[in-house]
Amino acid sequence: MKVQHLVPGFIGMATPANAVYLQVFESAGSRILGSEGLPNRLRAILMEIDFERLIEHVKAADWAAGERQIADAAIALKGGGADFLVITSNTGATLDATARWETGLPVVEIVETTLAELTATGCRRPGLLSTVRTYESGLYHRAAARCGMEVVAAPHDRVRAIEKLIFEELIFGRVTDSALAAVMAAIDYFVSRDADSIVLACTDLTHLTPRLREMSPLRIFDSTTLHAEAAAAVACGKLLLR
C-alpha cells in the first residue's frame, strides 16, 4: 500500500538558500524512507516571494507589508495543495502571524527546531548570528529561555555588520574571504563572552557552514539544514506538528 506523505509549502526567500532547502529536504527524506540513490519520492511546493521587496520592507521596518507578502505566498501554497508551511528564513519567521491566521496551516518552526538540536547536544549559551530583525525580535531569546538556555548578547554594531554581509553577499550565494573574516570576528567575540556554540540564525549563512565548521572553535548549528531536515521528517510522518 502506497503511503501518502504530507506536502510542505516552502515560502522561499533567496534562491541560493532555497536550493539548499530543497536538496537537504529530499536527501533527508530519502534517508528516512530508505530510498537513497533513487529519485525523490517526496512532493514539495516552492513559492519564491519578491525577496528584493521584502528586504526593502525589513530595512524600512514596514512589518505589516512584510507579513502581507508572506501571507499571500502562504495562501497560494495552500491553494496548491500544501499541508504545512516552511518559511525559509529566520527573519521571515518573525513575520508569519498573518500567514498562520489566514491559512490555518501548521508551520515547521525554525527557532524551536534549531534550539532542539542544541538541547540534544547539551549546549546552553549560544551566540546568535542573524539579521537585526531576527535579533531584535527576541524570538531566539524567548525560546532559549524556555529551554533553560541563554543567548549571549551581541553589540548592535556586530549585528549590523552581519546583516550587511547577508544582504550584500550571502543572499546571492557568494562566499568571500572577507565574509569569513567578518563572521569569524563575531565568533571570536562570542568565545570571549563564554558562549558554547554558534547558531547561524539566518538561512543565507548556510553557504559559510562548511568553512566555519573547519575554522570555528565553537560548534556550529546551521538553522537552514536543521529546518529542512525537520520538514522532511514532518512530510514522512516522523515528526508531528503541534
C-alpha positions, 0 to 999 in steps of 0.5 A: 500500500502506497503511503501518502506523505504530507506536502510542505509549502516552502515560502522561499526567500533567496534562491541560493538558500532555497536550493539548499532547502530543497536538496537537504529536504529530499536527501533527508527524506530519502534517508528516512524512507530508505530510498537513497540513490533513487529519485525523490519520492517526496512532493514539495511546493516552492513559492519564491516571494519578491525577496528584493521587496521584502528586504526593502520592507525589513530595512524600512521596518514596514512589518505589516507589508512584510507579513502581507507578502508572506501571507499571500505566498502562504495562501497560494501554497495552500491553494496548491495543495500544501499541508504545512508551511516552511518559511525559509528564513529566520527573519521571515519567521518573525513575520508569519502571524498573518500567514498562520491566521489566514491559512490555518496551516501548521508551520515547521518552526525554525527557532524551536527546531534549531534550539532542539538540536542544541538541547540534544547536544547539551549546549546552553549559551549560544551566540546568535548570528542573524539579521537585526530583525531576527535579533531584535525580535527576541524570538531566539531569546524567548525560546532559549529561555524556555529551554533553560538556555541563554543567548549571549548578547551581541553589540548592535554594531556586530549585528549590523555588520552581519546583516550587511554581509547577508544582504550584500553577499550571502543572499546571492550565494557568494562566499568571500574571504572577507565574509569569513573574516567578518563572521569569524570576528563575531565568533571570536567575540562570542568565545570571549563572552563564554558562549558554547556554540554558534547558531547561524540564525539566518538561512543565507549563512548556510553557504559559510557552514562548511568553512566555519565548521573547519575554522570555528572553535565553537560548534556550529548549528546551521538553522537552514539544514536543521529546518529542512531536515525537520520538514522532511521528517514532518512530510514522512510522518516522523515528526508531528506538528503541534 
